[in-house]
């Protein structure tokens, strides 16, 4: 059980050094097929080189479990926390970057939104956008406000006019979080080129709304923000 959380910004190099941790959290949060994880890892590596890349991780102070009553053949090393003490563990990560033509997700979404809501509205959302590529928290630490803190930090102070993302088109904790923070649903039931489960494309004006404020109006029927 997490008793405290620290959200920290990472350089691209630091993010790359923690790729294995990020992929493990992604796999846990998304219940991902292990066969797909090497490709996801390669994608994250490429994203770290995209313009205006920003990455975060969330570390929680996690209490060590009670000791096994059976004698241990190897005692705890002096540097390791004793049972009952806490240690910091990475339990979540998030990253995003400036979206632009030539990026696979951006080009696919541009085509989809142009066909669904028209070129002018698509341009309103995508012409100056932050792509929120990943926001994940390990299952054990979800519903503790960590995703909200990471998304708020990730988008804070950005120069882009909008933030855009895609999330599975089903009732998930993440989708509810995005709605609370002001994301409008621009296109539901979207299948990415090459085949995928259905996704919903979402967008919000920056800065994001305070998730503790009054419920926002539904913008899905009027995606233009010009």
C-alpha positions in Angstrom: 0.0 0.0 0.0 1.5 3.4 -1.0 1.7 5.9 1.8 3.1 8.8 -0.2 3.9 9.7 -3.8 6.6 11.8 -5.5 6.1 12.8 -9.2 9.4 13.7 -10.8 10.4 14.9 -14.3 12.9 12.8 -16.3 15.3 13.7 -19.0 15.1 11.7 -22.2 18.2 9.8 -21.1 16.7 9.0 -17.6 13.5 7.8 -19.3 15.4 5.5 -21.6 17.3 4.1 -18.6 14.0 3.2 -17.0 12.4 1.6 -20.1 12.2 -1.8 -18.6 10.3 -0.4 -15.6 7.9 1.6 -17.8 7.2 -1.4 -20.0 6.4 -3.6 -16.9 4.0 -0.9 -15.6 2.4 -0.6 -19.0 2.0 -4.4 -19.1 0.4 -4.5 -15.7 -1.9 -1.5 -16.2 -3.1 -2.6 -19.7 -3.0 -6.4 -19.2 -1.0 -6.4 -22.4 -0.1 -9.5 -24.4 3.6 -10.2 -23.6 4.2 -10.8 -27.3 3.5 -7.2 -28.0 5.8 -5.8 -25.3 9.1 -5.7 -27.4 7.3 -3.5 -30.0 5.9 -1.3 -27.3 9.4 -0.9 -25.9 10.8 0.1 -29.3 8.0 2.6 -29.7 8.7 4.3 -26.4 12.4 4.5 -27.3 11.5 6.3 -30.6 9.1 8.6 -28.8 11.9 9.8 -26.5 13.5 11.5 -29.6 10.4 13.4 -30.6 10.2 17.2 -30.3 9.5 18.7 -26.9 9.5 15.3 -25.2 8.5 15.4 -21.5 8.5 12.3 -19.2 7.6 11.7 -15.6 7.6 8.9 -13.2 5.7 8.5 -9.9 7.4 6.9 -6.9 5.4 5.7 -4.0 6.7 5.0 -0.5 5.7 1.3 -0.2 5.9 -0.6 3.1 7.8 -3.9 3.0 5.7 -6.9 3.7 5.9 -8.7 7.1 8.8 -11.1 7.3 8.4 -14.8 6.6 8.3 -16.5 10.0 10.6 -19.3 8.7 14.3 -18.7 9.1 15.9 -17.0 6.1 19.2 -18.5 4.9 20.5 -15.1 3.9 19.9 -12.1 6.3 18.9 -8.7 5.0 21.9 -6.7 3.8 22.7 -3.6 5.8 21.6 -1.3 2.9 18.2 -2.9 2.4 15.1 -1.5 4.3 14.0 -3.7 7.2 10.5 -5.2 7.4 8.0 -2.5 8.3 10.1 0.3 6.8 9.3 1.9 3.5 11.1 2.3 0.3 10.4 4.3 -2.9 9.2 2.3 -5.8 8.3 3.5 -9.3 4.5 2.8 -9.7 3.6 5.0 -12.6 4.9 6.9 -15.6 3.7 9.3 -18.2 5.1 11.1 -21.2 4.1 13.2 -24.2 5.6 15.4 -27.0 4.7 17.9 -29.6 2.5 16.3 -32.2 3.2 17.0 -35.9 3.0 15.5 -39.4 5.3 12.6 -40.0 4.5 10.9 -36.7 2.4 7.7 -37.2 -0.2 8.4 -34.6 -0.6 12.0 -35.6 -1.0 11.2 -39.3 -3.5 8.4 -38.6 -5.6 10.6 -36.3 -5.4 13.6 -38.6 -6.9 11.5 -41.4 -9.6 10.0 -39.1 -10.7 13.4 -37.6 -10.7 15.1 -41.0 -13.1 12.5 -42.3 -15.3 12.5 -39.1 -15.5 16.2 -38.1 -14.0 18.1 -41.1 -10.6 19.6 -41.8 -11.2 22.8 -40.0 -12.2 21.2 -36.7 -9.4 18.6 -37.1 -6.9 21.4 -37.5 -8.3 23.2 -34.4 -7.4 20.2 -32.4 -4.2 19.0 -34.0 -2.4 22.1 -35.5 -0.7 22.9 -32.2 -1.0 19.9 -29.9 0.6 18.0 -27.1 0.3 14.3 -27.8 -0.3 12.6 -24.4 1.2 9.3 -25.4 1.2 7.3 -22.2 -0.2 7.7 -18.7 -0.1 4.4 -16.7 -0.2 3.5 -13.0 0.3 -0.1 -11.8 -3.0 -1.7 -10.7 -2.1 -1.9 -7.0 -1.7 1.9 -6.9 -4.6 3.1 -9.1 -7.5 5.2 -7.8 -5.1 7.1 -5.5 -4.8 10.3 -7.5 -1.4 9.4 -9.1 -2.7 9.5 -12.7 -4.3 12.9 -12.0 -1.1 14.3 -10.6 1.0 13.0 -13.5 -1.4 14.3 -16.2 -1.6 17.7 -14.5 2.2 17.9 -14.3 2.8 16.6 -17.8 0.6 19.3 -19.3 1.5 22.2 -17.0 3.3 25.0 -18.6 3.2 23.5 -22.1 3.2 26.0 -25.0 0.8 23.9 -27.1 -2.9 25.0 -27.4 -4.4 21.6 -27.0 -3.7 18.1 -25.7 -4.8 15.0 -27.6 -4.8 11.3 -26.9 -6.4 8.0 -27.6 -7.6 5.5 -25.0 -9.5 2.1 -25.3 -13.2 2.7 -26.2 -14.6 1.2 -23.0 -15.5 2.4 -19.5 -12.1 2.5 -17.9 -10.5 4.4 -15.0 -8.4 6.3 -17.5 -11.3 7.4 -19.6 -13.2 8.7 -16.6 -10.0 10.6 -15.5 -9.7 12.3 -18.9 -13.3 13.3 -18.9 -12.9 14.8 -15.4 -9.9 16.8 -16.6 -11.7 18.4 -19.5 -11.1 16.0 -22.4 -13.8 15.9 -25.1 -14.6 12.7 -27.0 -13.9 13.6 -30.6 -14.3 10.2 -32.3 -15.3 6.9 -30.7 -15.0 3.3 -32.1 -11.8 4.2 -34.0 -9.7 1.4 -35.4 -6.1 2.3 -36.1 -4.5 1.4 -39.4 -3.4 -2.3 -39.4 -6.1 -3.3 -37.0 -6.6 -2.6 -33.3 -9.3 -2.8 -30.6 -11.7 0.2 -30.8 -10.3 3.4 -29.4 -11.8 6.8 -28.6 -9.9 9.9 -29.7 -10.0 12.8 -27.1 -8.9 16.4 -26.9 -8.7 19.2 -24.4 -7.7 22.8 -24.4 -4.7 23.7 -22.4 -4.3 24.3 -19.5 -6.4 21.4 -18.3 -9.4 22.0 -16.1 -9.2 21.5 -12.4 -10.6 17.9 -11.8 -12.1 19.1 -8.5 -14.1 21.8 -10.3 -17.8 21.5 -11.3 -18.5 18.9 -14.1 -17.6 20.2 -17.5 -20.1 20.4 -20.4 -20.0 17.7 -23.1 -17.9 19.0 -26.0 -18.1 15.9 -28.1 -20.8 17.3 -30.4 -18.8 20.5 -31.0 -15.1 19.7 -31.2 -14.0 23.0 -32.8 -12.2 25.2 -30.3 -11.4 28.1 -32.7 
